[in-house]
Amino acid sequence: MPKIAINIDVDNIERGIEFYCSAFELSVARRPAPDIVELSGMPSPVFLLEKASGSVPFPDGTPRRYARHWTPVHLDFLVRDIDAAIARAVAAGARSEGPLHAYDWGKIAYFADPFGNGLCLLSYT
């Protein structure tokens, strides 16, 4: 059975480590190269990849930019205590994109990380 790895492009690897370790209680597992770090603490490995703003991900690709952007594939962090998770994310530098929303199935909070990637915090009831 295939496994999934989460790869997140950042423009500064040290700032990426600081944000993701602080916001989501992850830790550095290994550093296979100066511009790559593997974080542990989730069921799937999380890799931060330092890529310069303006670099392209593949030939003829759209240049990377680290302003807020949207993609249909994004990260949802499932948490037990959403209020504590929100406080950690904000303290680490996440930007809130609206109030906490409550639904029959649970709660969701929308954020952007310091690199423009959208992410959500979800707590199921």
C-alpha positions as CSV (number, residue, x, y, z in Angstrom):
1,M,0.0,0.0,0.0
2,P,1.4,3.5,-0.9
3,K,2.2,6.0,1.8
4,I,1.8,9.7,1.6
5,A,4.3,12.4,2.4
6,I,3.5,16.0,2.9
7,N,5.8,18.4,1.2
8,I,5.6,22.1,1.9
9,D,7.6,24.7,0.0
10,V,9.0,27.6,2.1
11,D,11.3,30.4,1.2
12,N,13.3,30.1,4.4
13,I,13.9,26.7,5.9
14,E,14.7,28.0,9.4
15,R,11.5,30.1,9.6
16,G,9.6,27.1,8.3
17,I,11.0,24.8,11.0
18,E,10.2,27.4,13.7
19,F,6.6,27.9,12.4
20,Y,5.6,24.3,11.9
21,C,7.3,23.0,15.1
22,S,5.7,25.8,17.2
23,A,2.3,25.8,15.6
24,F,1.7,22.0,15.4
25,E,4.1,20.6,18.1
26,L,6.2,18.9,15.4
27,S,10.0,18.2,15.8
28,V,12.9,17.9,13.4
29,A,13.4,14.2,12.6
30,R,16.3,14.6,10.1
31,R,17.8,17.0,7.7
32,P,18.8,15.1,4.5
33,A,20.1,18.2,2.9
34,P,20.6,21.9,3.9
35,D,17.4,22.9,2.1
36,I,15.2,19.9,3.2
37,V,14.0,19.0,6.6
38,E,11.8,16.1,7.7
39,L,9.4,16.9,10.6
40,S,7.9,14.2,12.8
41,G,4.9,14.1,15.0
42,M,2.2,13.3,12.5
43,P,1.0,10.0,11.0
44,S,2.7,11.0,7.7
45,P,6.1,12.6,7.3
46,V,6.1,16.3,6.7
47,F,9.0,17.7,4.6
48,L,9.8,21.4,4.4
49,L,11.6,22.2,1.1
50,E,13.3,25.6,0.8
51,K,12.6,27.0,-2.7
52,A,13.3,30.5,-3.7
53,S,10.5,32.8,-4.6
54,G,10.3,33.1,-8.3
55,S,11.8,29.6,-8.9
56,V,9.6,27.2,-11.0
57,P,8.5,23.7,-9.8
58,F,8.9,22.2,-13.3
59,P,9.8,23.4,-16.8
60,D,7.3,26.0,-18.0
61,G,5.7,26.0,-14.6
62,T,4.3,29.0,-12.8
63,P,6.9,30.7,-10.6
64,R,6.6,30.1,-6.9
65,R,5.3,33.0,-4.9
66,Y,4.8,33.2,-1.2
67,A,2.0,35.7,-1.0
68,R,-1.3,34.2,0.0
69,H,-2.4,31.8,-2.6
70,W,-5.1,29.1,-3.0
71,T,-4.8,25.5,-4.1
72,P,-7.4,22.8,-4.2
73,V,-5.0,20.5,-2.3
74,H,-4.4,21.9,1.2
75,L,-3.6,20.9,4.7
76,D,-6.3,20.2,7.4
77,F,-4.9,19.6,10.9
78,L,-7.2,17.5,13.0
79,V,-7.0,18.6,16.6
80,R,-8.6,17.6,19.9
81,D,-8.5,21.1,21.5
82,I,-9.2,23.6,18.8
83,D,-8.9,26.6,21.1
84,A,-5.4,25.6,22.2
85,A,-4.5,24.8,18.5
86,I,-5.7,28.2,17.4
87,A,-3.6,29.9,20.1
88,R,-0.5,27.9,19.2
89,A,-0.9,28.6,15.4
90,V,-1.4,32.4,16.0
91,A,1.5,32.6,18.4
92,A,3.7,30.9,15.8
93,G,2.7,33.4,13.1
94,A,-0.4,31.9,11.3
95,R,-2.8,34.5,9.9
96,S,-6.4,34.0,10.8
97,E,-8.8,34.1,7.8
98,G,-12.0,34.5,9.8
99,P,-13.7,33.5,12.9
100,L,-14.1,29.9,14.2
101,H,-17.0,28.2,12.6
102,A,-19.2,25.6,14.3
103,Y,-21.2,23.0,12.5
104,D,-23.1,19.8,13.4
105,W,-19.9,17.8,12.7
106,G,-17.5,20.0,14.6
107,K,-15.5,23.2,14.3
108,I,-13.2,24.7,11.7
109,A,-10.8,27.6,11.7
110,Y,-9.1,29.0,8.5
111,F,-5.5,30.2,8.4
112,A,-2.6,31.0,6.2
113,D,0.9,30.0,7.2
114,P,3.8,32.6,6.9
115,F,4.5,31.3,3.4
116,G,1.0,31.9,1.9
117,N,-0.2,28.3,2.2
118,G,-3.8,27.9,3.4
119,L,-4.5,25.5,6.2
120,C,-7.4,24.6,8.4
121,L,-7.7,23.5,12.0
122,L,-10.6,21.0,12.5
123,S,-12.1,19.5,15.6
124,Y,-14.7,16.8,15.1
125,T,-17.5,16.4,17.7
